[in-house]
Amino acid sequence: MKVFAEDKDPGENGRVTYHFRVGNNNTQTTDEFMINEITGELRTRVNLDREKKSSYQVRDLYMNGISMLL
């Protein structure tokens, strides 16, 4: 799976990076998932088993060169 965000600002202000928001921190990995900071590709880090956990909530965050967007 891949997430996508676009910022049409020129230069560094238009660069978008992808992160998860965990508590008050931004990170590329959680216990179950990882996201590529540049491409937005989302992958699992473990085998997901619906019988053990029926759902997952993923909150992603993307940032441009100067600000954060949810």
C-alpha positions in Angstrom: 0.0 0.0 0.0 1.2 3.5 -0.7 0.1 6.9 0.7 0.5 10.0 -1.3 0.6 13.7 -0.6 1.5 16.6 -2.8 2.7 20.1 -2.1 3.0 22.5 -5.0 5.3 24.9 -3.2 8.7 25.3 -5.0 11.9 24.0 -3.6 12.4 22.7 -0.1 8.9 23.9 0.9 7.4 21.5 -1.6 9.3 18.4 -0.4 6.9 15.9 1.3 8.1 13.2 3.8 6.0 10.5 5.4 5.9 9.5 9.1 3.6 7.9 11.7 2.5 9.9 14.6 3.0 7.9 17.8 2.3 9.9 20.9 4.2 13.1 20.5 6.8 11.6 18.2 7.2 11.2 14.4 8.6 7.8 13.3 8.9 5.6 10.3 8.3 2.4 12.2 5.8 1.0 14.7 5.6 -2.5 16.1 3.4 -3.6 13.2 4.1 -1.2 10.3 6.8 0.8 8.6 6.5 3.6 6.1 9.1 4.8 3.6 9.9 8.4 4.4 10.4 9.3 0.7 7.9 7.1 -1.3 5.1 6.7 1.2 5.1 2.9 0.8 3.5 1.2 3.8 4.5 -2.3 4.8 3.8 -4.7 7.6 6.7 -5.7 9.9 4.9 -8.8 11.3 2.3 -11.2 10.1 -1.1 -9.8 10.9 -3.5 -12.3 12.4 -7.2 -11.2 12.5 -7.9 -13.8 15.2 -5.4 -12.2 17.5 -6.2 -8.6 16.7 -9.3 -7.7 14.6 -8.2 -4.2 13.4 -5.4 -1.8 13.3 -5.6 2.0 13.3 -2.8 3.7 11.4 -2.3 7.4 11.7 0.1 8.7 9.2 1.6 12.2 9.0 3.2 13.9 6.2 5.4 16.9 6.4 6.5 19.4 3.8 9.7 21.4 4.1 8.4 23.7 6.9 5.2 22.4 8.4 3.3 19.2 9.4 0.0 18.1 8.0 -2.3 15.4 9.3 
